[in-house]
Amino acid sequence: MAIDKSINILIVDDYKTMLRIIRNLLKQLDFNNVEEATDGAEALAKLRAGNFSLIISDWNMQPMSGLQLLQEVRADAKLKSIPFIMVTAESKAENVVAARQAGVSNYIVKPFNAETLKEKIEKVLGHG
Amino acid sequence: MAEAFQRAAELDERLAALRARYPEAPVEVVAEIVQSILVTLHGDLSSREASLLHEVEELGQVIVNAKREIESLRVDEITDRQIPSATDELDAIVTHTAQATESILETCETLDDLASSLPQPYGAKLQEATTRIYEACSFQDITGQRINKVVQTLKRIEAKVAQIIATFGGEGEAPPLPESPPAAPEGDGLMNGPALPGAAMDQSDIDRLLASFD
């Protein structure tokens, strides 16, 4: 079964250029329903107000980091089953382990390529 | 220290001269006279204590000289001009490369729109090229984070230098040191930014680590 390309995706990064890059790469993969947030708190508000099927988030953000956002999402009965991909420059083993323990679905290290993004999306949406 | 040794040698010479001049005088008597002179010079101090006192005085002079040398180096220029100027330059690099990246992305988006109207295989080829450009543009995020780390380091050096000036120059209070970045994923989970090549895991290492949890 093919992936439903009409799903709502929330991308979270405090760096607007990175949001633009991810949005364009998602568009090339035919994902056109993409919303943006620039920190964890804004993302959480959008998630609670909307109907998202995938979260792609950076780690280093203030006032709420990507890890804190992940913890909030996993603690929220309505949001906890949404696949969560962390996209970050933090690439030490302890970062990956901390994210995994918090319930991350997959982890992409920056800089990344379009193929990696596609592969991880397919995997967390159950088609990998 | 060298001066102390020189003085000890001079003392030996003088004692030898005294013995030659007054061969009848017992060594103990000469020592007693020397001890009496030292006590007169340094109050109740023994010769050993007087020697120590002298060395402490010498050390004090070394510190005074070091203070003068540090003052003459004009280290305040580092905190007043050089480091602020370096951080401004780095900020300008981030701003200009961000503007350039935005322009590149805008152009790429135009090419992407054009790609969908081109016959194959030209449309696919063009989109493939824009994908590579999008990927390459993520350098801006990484370099921005790296430069930010350098700026934070410069600010710490600036504060340390200011503390040295305040300690030796005695002019005003040193500014507080900026906080060190957290070293581990604790608290709010803010991290250290990109690691240098070879110092962290690549995507395949991360995939293997994640797979080990399944």
Interface residues (C-beta under 8 A of the other chain):
Chain A: Y15 T17 M18 R20 I21 N24 L25 K27 Q28 W59 N60 Q62 P63 M64 S65 G66 L67 Q68 T88 A89 E90 S91 K92 A93 E94 N95 V96 V97 A98 R100 N106 Y107 I108 V109 K110 P111 F112 N113 A114 T116
Chain B: A98 T101 E102 L105 C108 E109 D112 Q127 T130 T131 Y134 E135 C137 S138 F139 Q140 D141 I142 G144 Q145 A184 P185 D188 G189 L190 M191 N192 G193 P194 A195 A200 M201 D202 Q203 I206 L209 L210 F213
